[in-house]
Amino acid sequence: MLSEVFLSFVVSSGIACILALGQYIFKSKCDEVKICGCVKIHRRVDLEGGETSTIELPSTLQPKQKRALSLDSIIKK
């Protein structure tokens, strides 16, 4: 019979392969996928790559602008 260690290895390897395949599909730029002629998936890739928004911190939380001298500024002089 199959040991529990081998069975858990097979199951976890299968899950890892499915997750890797899902990540590859999500990052692909294909807008239409056909599987065996019976499954057809069409998605809007331009919307998924969307814009990234930036968050501006309030003035009380922004880092201080005063810095000590760095080695780069000393060497360049």
C-alpha positions in Angstrom: 0.0 0.0 0.0 1.0 3.6 -0.3 2.5 5.2 2.7 1.1 8.4 4.3 4.2 10.3 3.5 4.1 9.5 -0.2 0.3 10.3 -0.4 0.8 13.7 1.3 3.7 14.4 -1.1 1.5 13.6 -4.1 -1.4 15.7 -2.8 0.8 18.7 -1.9 2.6 18.5 -5.2 -0.7 18.5 -7.1 -1.9 21.5 -5.2 1.4 23.4 -5.8 1.1 22.6 -9.6 -2.5 23.9 -9.7 -1.5 27.1 -7.9 1.5 27.7 -10.2 -0.7 27.1 -13.2 -3.3 29.6 -11.8 -0.6 32.2 -11.2 0.8 31.7 -14.8 -2.7 32.1 -16.3 -3.4 35.2 -14.2 -0.2 36.9 -15.3 -0.6 36.0 -19.0 -1.7 38.6 -21.5 -4.0 36.4 -23.5 -7.5 37.8 -23.7 -9.1 34.6 -25.0 -8.5 31.0 -24.0 -10.0 27.9 -25.6 -9.8 24.5 -24.0 -10.7 21.5 -26.1 -13.2 23.5 -28.1 -15.9 23.3 -25.4 -14.5 25.8 -22.8 -14.0 29.3 -24.0 -12.8 32.1 -21.6 -12.7 35.7 -22.6 -11.4 38.4 -20.3 -10.5 42.1 -20.4 -6.8 42.1 -19.8 -6.5 45.9 -20.1 -8.7 46.3 -16.9 -6.8 43.8 -14.9 -3.4 45.6 -15.4 -5.0 48.7 -13.9 -3.5 51.8 -12.5 -1.7 51.8 -9.2 -2.8 54.5 -6.8 -0.5 56.3 -4.4 -1.4 57.1 -0.8 -0.1 60.4 0.6 0.7 60.4 4.3 -0.5 63.3 6.5 2.2 65.8 7.3 2.5 64.5 10.9 3.4 61.0 9.6 5.7 61.9 6.8 9.4 61.1 7.4 11.7 63.9 8.5 13.7 65.6 5.8 16.8 66.2 8.0 19.4 63.5 7.5 22.9 63.0 8.7 25.7 63.1 6.2 26.2 60.0 4.3 29.4 58.5 2.9 28.2 59.2 -0.7 27.8 62.9 -0.1 31.3 63.1 1.5 33.0 61.1 -1.2 31.5 63.2 -4.1 32.9 66.4 -2.7 
